[in-house]
Amino acid sequence: MDRVKAALFIDFDNVFLSLKKDYSDAVAKRFANPSRWLPWLERGEHANEREAFRGERSMLIRRCYGSPDLMRPFRAYFTRLGFQVVDCPPLTKSGKNSADIVMTLDIADTIEHTTRFDES
């Protein structure tokens, strides 16, 4: 079977802060270096027997959305692996940013793209 054409969109703040809260700072920092998990995802090793496709993926779009301050120490890890980093500065005192809406619009654009993605 051919490789699956995929698009990957990551809300960095959401994932990083959740991992830090629920597990540890060390686990969050492991996520913040995608060279540790992206090859595993591309090879389809995350899939289980119930998933229709467990083969390899070509990540044609790689985008990571997050607060510039929170991402600063990790930004280069993402850009080295071909991620477009989309800065979403905090809009509120609690740190809430616009990543959700920006991601949603980008995903909608991807769905309508002339390249037909198998996964996003």
N, C-alpha and C positions, 0 to 999 in steps of 0.2 A: 504494500500500500504506500502511496505517496505520503510525504510529510504533510502534516496539518499546518495550514496557514493560520497563525494566531496573532492576536494583539493583546498586549499586557499593559494594564493600567493599575497603578499602585497609589493608594493614599498613604504616603509615608508616615505622616503624623499619627494617623489612626492606628496603623499596624505597629509602629515603633512604640508608641506610648502604651498601647494595650499589652504588648509583650513585656514591657518594662514593669507594668503594674501587676500583671497576672503571673509572671515568671521571675525575671530578674533583669538587671541592667546588662549582664553578659549575654543573655538570650536576645535581647533587643539589638545589641551591637552585632551579633552574628547575622541577624536579618539585614542590618544596615550595610552589609557587604554582599551584594548579590552574586559575586563569584562563588560564594559558598552554596547557593541554592538554585541559581538560574540553570546551570547545566542539568541538574537533577530534574527540574521542571521540563526542560526542553527534551530530555530523553524519555519523558513520560513515566518516570519511576514513581511519581506520586499517585498514579492511577491504581484502582483496585479492579477486581474481577467483574464488577457490575458496570463499569464504564464502557461505553461503546468503542472508544478508541484509546488504546494504551501505547501507541507508537510515538514516534518523534515529532517534535514541533519546530517550525520555523517562526520565531518571534519577529514578525515583519514590522510591528510597531511596539516600541518600548517606551512607556511614559511613566514618570514618577512625579507626583504632585506633593508639595509640602512647603512648610514654613522655611524660609531661607535660614533663619537662626537655628532651628532644630536640625536641619539637613547639613549645615555648613561642614561639620567634621566628616561627613559621609558622601558628600556630593560627588567627589572624584571617583568613588567606587562605581557609582551609577553611570556617569558620563563615559568612563573607560569601556564600559560594556555596551555602549551605544544607546543608552537611555536619553531621552529628551527630558530634562528636569524642568518642570513648570513651577515657578515660584508663586506661592499663594500666601502672602503675608497675613498675619493675624488681623482680624477686623474688629475683634472685641477684646476687652480686658482679660477675659478668660482664655484667650488664645484661639478662638474659633476662626477658621479661615474659609475661603471660598472653594476649596479643593473639590467638595462634593458636586457643586454645580458646574465647575469647569470640566471635571471628569465626565459628568453626564453629557454635556454638550459634545465633548470629544468622542465619546462612545457612540452617540447618535450620528455624528459625522462618519465614523468608521463603518457603521451599519449600512450607510448609504453610499459608501465608497465604491468605485468601479472594481477594485480588487475585492473579490468575495472571500471574506475570512471565514474559516471553519469554526474558530473559537475567538472569543474576546472576553 
